[in-house]
């Protein structure tokens, strides 16, 4: 008999409830069977586009499903002949959203069905513009202003965002970009417990990526922009790369950064983190950030982590 089973009913009733997070669900030994992706996030951020992309990858996709039915779908998927990979799209329109979703995810844990939560978001200005273009009403403000509906939805969804395995900010993504991001992340099965890494270069002029787990500011490095023959070239050009890599500051920075990553990345893996987004920023997003991002991608590849690299602002003025 386990220690848990040996506890008295009274002690179990009086024990405080412990909220389970991503770390807890990965401690459960997964059984052979279906895998679930829960797609959620803000209205207008691209949930439907993400669902279509997963459908193209042969996921069985259920859109706008009430969270209370998550466990029932898992039962059907676990039955013989059921779909092996399932993606469900849920939103916050229902009043019992969190209670029902919590119960549904608890049922997945009890069934030992591994799942990941993907949360899509975008800036307020982007969401307002998208609703204006489509002339749709916001589901949480059907008779009011779109920006008020966005504010309410952010408040409602904030705790779920904190539990997400992967947060994708679609503010600067076209539908095609989002489809590519989903395909690159989910196209091939990862070994369970592995860490999927996205390395992104960006320009501080265009804002820090909202979905970054780690942000590196490399504006202290000498800037190729001030070298006339290097200014028009991107950071992927060998001449720009050699200029930055030869700087004394870069060598010391690289040494210390890799030592830091050698320390924290195994901790992320042991804590059950599935996705890591590292954003590297410089002034224009064309030179220094691109070179450091490429170096980081190579670092993660040598440690056998799947890597997606994105140079968000390399071709922007």
C-alpha positions in Angstrom: 0.0 0.0 0.0 1.4 3.4 -0.9 1.7 6.3 1.6 -1.1 8.2 -0.2 -3.4 5.2 0.1 -2.6 4.8 3.7 -3.7 8.3 4.7 -7.0 8.6 6.6 -10.0 10.0 4.8 -10.1 12.9 7.3 -6.5 13.9 6.6 -7.1 13.9 2.9 -10.2 16.0 3.3 -8.4 18.6 5.4 -5.3 18.7 3.2 -5.0 21.9 1.1 -5.7 21.5 -2.6 -2.6 21.7 -4.7 -2.8 23.2 -8.1 -1.2 21.1 -10.8 0.9 22.7 -13.5 2.9 21.5 -16.5 5.6 19.9 -14.3 3.0 17.7 -12.5 1.5 16.3 -15.7 4.8 15.2 -17.1 5.7 13.3 -14.0 2.9 10.9 -14.9 4.3 8.0 -17.0 2.5 8.3 -20.3 0.7 5.3 -21.6 0.8 4.2 -25.2 -2.1 5.9 -26.9 -3.4 9.3 -28.0 -1.6 12.7 -27.5 -3.6 15.9 -27.1 -2.8 19.5 -28.0 -5.1 22.2 -26.5 -5.2 25.3 -28.6 -6.4 28.4 -26.8 -5.7 32.1 -26.5 -7.2 35.4 -27.4 -9.9 35.9 -29.9 -8.4 37.1 -33.2 -4.9 35.8 -32.4 -5.1 32.9 -34.9 -6.6 29.9 -33.1 -8.5 28.7 -36.2 -5.4 29.1 -38.4 -3.4 27.0 -36.0 -6.1 24.4 -36.0 -6.1 24.2 -39.8 -2.3 23.7 -39.8 -2.6 20.9 -37.3 -5.3 19.3 -39.4 -2.9 19.4 -42.4 -0.5 17.5 -40.1 -3.1 14.7 -39.7 -4.3 15.8 -36.3 -7.9 15.1 -35.5 -9.1 18.7 -34.8 -12.2 19.7 -32.9 -12.9 23.4 -33.1 -14.8 25.4 -30.4 -15.3 22.4 -28.2 -16.7 23.0 -24.7 -13.9 22.3 -22.2 -16.3 19.9 -20.2 -16.0 17.4 -23.1 -12.2 17.0 -23.0 -12.4 13.9 -20.9 -15.1 12.3 -23.1 -13.0 12.9 -26.3 -10.0 11.3 -24.5 -12.0 8.2 -23.8 -13.1 7.9 -27.4 -9.5 8.5 -28.6 -8.1 5.9 -26.3 -10.6 3.3 -27.6 -9.4 0.9 -30.3 -9.3 2.6 -33.7 -9.5 6.1 -32.2 -7.3 9.0 -33.5 -3.8 8.9 -32.2 -3.2 12.7 -32.3 -6.0 15.0 -31.2 -6.1 18.9 -31.2 -8.9 20.7 -29.5 -9.7 24.4 -29.8 -11.2 26.0 -26.7 -12.1 29.6 -25.9 -13.4 31.6 -22.9 -16.9 32.3 -24.1 -18.5 29.9 -21.6 -19.1 31.1 -18.0 -17.7 27.9 -16.5 -14.6 27.9 -18.7 -11.9 27.4 -16.1 -13.8 25.0 -13.9 -14.7 22.8 -16.9 -11.2 23.0 -18.5 -9.5 22.2 -15.2 -11.7 19.1 -14.8 -11.0 18.1 -18.4 -7.3 18.4 -18.0 -7.5 16.5 -14.8 -9.2 13.6 -16.6 -6.4 13.6 -19.2 -3.9 13.2 -16.4 -5.9 10.4 -14.8 -6.1 8.6 -18.2 -2.3 9.2 -18.5 -2.8 11.0 -21.8 0.0 13.5 -22.5 -1.0 16.9 -23.5 0.4 20.3 -24.4 -1.3 23.7 -24.1 -0.6 26.2 -27.0 -1.6 29.8 -26.2 -2.0 32.3 -29.0 -2.0 36.0 -28.4 -1.3 39.4 -30.1 -1.0 43.0 -29.2 -4.2 45.0 -28.5 -3.6 47.2 -31.6 -3.2 44.1 -33.8 -6.4 42.5 -32.4 -8.5 45.7 -32.8 -7.3 46.0 -36.4 -8.1 42.4 -37.2 -11.6 42.7 -35.8 -12.1 46.0 -37.7 -11.0 44.2 -41.0 -13.4 41.3 -40.5 -16.2 43.4 -39.0 -16.7 40.7 -36.3 -17.9 41.5 -32.8 -15.7 40.4 -29.9 -17.3 37.4 -28.1 -16.8 39.0 -24.7 -18.2 42.4 -25.8 -21.0 41.6 -28.3 -22.7 45.0 -27.7 -19.6 47.0 -26.7 -16.2 48.2 -27.8 -13.7 45.6 -29.2 -10.9 47.0 -26.9 -13.1 46.4 -23.9 -13.7 42.8 -24.9 -9.9 42.3 -25.4 -9.3 43.7 -21.9 -11.8 41.3 -20.3 -10.5 38.3 -22.2 -6.9 39.0 -21.2 -8.0 39.0 -17.5 -10.0 35.8 -18.0 -7.2 34.0 -19.8 -4.2 35.2 -17.8 -3.9 32.2 -15.5 -4.2 29.8 -18.5 -1.5 31.7 -20.3 0.8 31.0 -17.3 0.2 27.3 -17.6 0.8 27.1 -21.4 3.6 25.0 -22.7 4.0 27.3 -25.8 3.0 30.9 -26.2 3.0 32.3 -29.7 2.6 36.1 -30.3 1.1 36.5 -33.7 1.3 40.3 -33.8 3.9 40.3 -36.6 2.9 37.0 -38.2 0.9 36.6 -41.4 -1.4 33.6 -41.6 1.3 31.9 -43.7 4.0 32.7 -41.1 1.8 31.2 -38.3 1.2 28.0 -40.4 5.0 27.7 -40.9 5.5 28.1 -37.1 3.0 25.4 -36.3 4.4 23.0 -38.9 8.0 23.5 -37.7 7.0 22.9 -34.1 4.6 19.9 -34.6 5.4 18.3 -37.9 7.8 15.6 -36.5 7.3 13.8 -33.3 9.7 14.9 -30.5 11.0 12.4 -28.0 9.0 12.9 -24.8 10.9 15.1 -22.4 12.9 16.8 -25.1 13.0 20.6 -25.3 11.8 22.4 -28.5 13.7 25.6 -28.9 12.9 28.7 -30.9 15.6 31.3 -31.3 14.5 34.7 -32.6 16.4 37.8 -33.5 14.6 41.1 -33.3 14.9 44.9 -33.4 14.2 46.9 -30.3 12.7 49.6 -32.5 9.9 47.2 -33.3 9.4 45.9 -29.8 10.4 42.9 -27.7 8.7 39.6 -28.7 5.9 39.0 -26.2 6.3 35.2 -26.2 10.0 35.1 -25.3 11.0 33.1 -22.3 14.5 34.6 -22.3 15.6 38.0 -23.8 19.2 38.8 -24.6 20.2 42.5 -25.3 23.3 42.5 -27.5 23.4 46.2 -28.2 26.7 46.4 -26.3 28.5 44.7 -29.1 30.3 46.9 -31.8 27.7 47.7 -34.5 28.4 46.8 -38.1 25.9 49.5 -39.1 28.7 52.1 -38.7 30.9 50.3 -41.1 30.0 51.7 -44.6 30.6 48.5 -46.6 28.8 46.3 -44.0 25.7 48.6 -43.4 23.5 47.3 -46.3 24.4 43.6 -45.6 22.4 41.2 -43.4 23.8 39.5 -40.4 23.8 36.2 -42.4 26.5 37.6 -44.7 29.9 36.1 -43.9 31.6 39.5 -43.9 29.3 40.9 -41.2 29.6 37.7 -39.2 33.4 37.8 -39.3 33.4 41.4 -38.2 31.3 40.7 -35.1 32.9 37.4 -34.2 36.4 39.0 -34.2 35.4 41.5 -31.5 36.9 40.8 -28.1 33.6 41.6 -26.4 31.9 38.9 -28.4 34.3 36.2 -27.4 33.9 36.9 -23.7 30.1 37.3 -24.0 29.8 34.0 -25.9 31.9 32.1 -23.3 29.8 33.4 -20.4 26.5 33.0 -22.2 27.1 29.3 -23.1 28.2 28.6 -19.5 24.9 30.1 -18.3 22.9 28.0 -20.8 24.8 24.9 -19.8 23.5 25.6 -16.3 19.9 26.6 -16.9 18.8 24.4 -19.9 19.2 21.1 -18.1 17.1 22.6 -15.3 14.3 23.5 -17.8 14.4 19.9 -19.1 14.3 18.4 -15.6 11.4 20.6 -14.7 9.4 19.4 -17.7 9.5 22.5 -19.9 8.7 21.5 -23.5 9.3 24.8 -25.3 11.9 27.5 -24.9 11.9 30.8 -26.9 15.1 32.8 -26.7 14.9 36.3 -28.2 18.1 38.2 -29.1 17.7 41.9 -29.8 19.8 44.7 -31.2 19.0 48.2 -32.4 18.0 47.4 -36.0 17.6 43.6 -35.8 19.7 43.1 -38.9 23.3 42.5 -37.7 24.3 41.7 -34.2 21.1 40.0 -33.1 21.1 37.8 -36.2 24.7 36.6 -35.6 24.2 35.8 -32.0 20.9 34.0 -32.8 22.7 31.8 -35.3 25.3 31.0 -32.7 22.7 30.1 -30.2 20.8 27.9 -32.7 24.1 26.0 -33.3 24.6 25.6 -29.6 21.2 24.0 -29.2 21.7 21.7 -32.2 25.0 20.4 -30.8 23.1 19.4 -27.7 20.4 17.6 -29.8 17.5 20.0 -29.1 15.2 20.6 -32.1 15.6 24.2 -33.1 13.6 26.7 -35.1 15.3 30.0 -36.0 13.5 33.2 -37.0 15.0 36.5 -37.9 11.9 38.7 -37.3 13.2 42.1 -38.4 16.2 41.4 -40.5 14.5 42.7 -43.7 12.6 45.6 -42.0 13.7 49.2 -42.2 
